[in-house]
């Protein structure tokens, strides 16, 4: 009985490998196996600050968190209201500006996703994700 | 060829008793109910698997958010887990490798639940990713309750399947 159950599970697990391998090949150019975000797409707080007025700070957190507090001068651009906020954001953007996207912490996903959409959907260059996010900003500014 | 009459089935000239008919109806109703649960659970896993299979990049990020696995493992799981869920769900529907599929899905949902609890305890701001963007704004209790309900259904199906098999084996021995 136990052997039968293990054998069934093993066969199912093996069969699922085939489409998974196919998908991994299909998406090979969309994802890196080495790092979640390429090091070239990450920026530290010090680096971002050094850019001064050349940087546009983009807050990818939900509206209520942005309303509570945010990096001075930051623009809100989250996925919940993407279609509504993106035109407002593009009105402020100008060529040569570097975008620094942040969310709440090192573990959050929103900044990564917003940065990805800015590059892919809005076709904008120089989009960076802030290492450590809002928490890193707070630590340095308390 | 063995011509011994089958003791399990009544012969045609024997009238089934009222209690026998009632028991038969009850048995059929119970079978239909279990099949409904099979389909509901399978539907949930097919939906969950499909939306993750369509966007493995997003799912890899969601797995990575738990901060328990190295990035390459998160990527590998993002490609593999959705298909495992889909195949196991299909196995539930067609009742092929049924108990193996139930065991895998049970282990998966248990691991997802433990990872969600661990992330909550560690204070991580995570996107579960279990049901793609549909579950992005679910609260922690909602996640937990959904996972526990699915786990309970899987366990019930597994126990029912094992009991049914035991009964069938005992009947065939007599």
Interface residues (C-beta under 8 A of the other chain):
Chain A: X4 X5 X6 X7 X8 X9 X10 X11 X12 X13 X15 X16 X17 X19 X20 X21 X23 X24 X27 X30 X31 X33 X34 X35 X36 X103 X104 X105 X107 X108 X109 X112 X113 X116
Chain B: X53 X56 X57 X58 X60 X61 X62 X64 X65 X67 X71 X72 X74 X75 X76 X79 X80 X82 X83 X84 X86 X87 X88 X91 X97 X98 X99 X100 X101 X103 X104 X124 X125 X126 X127
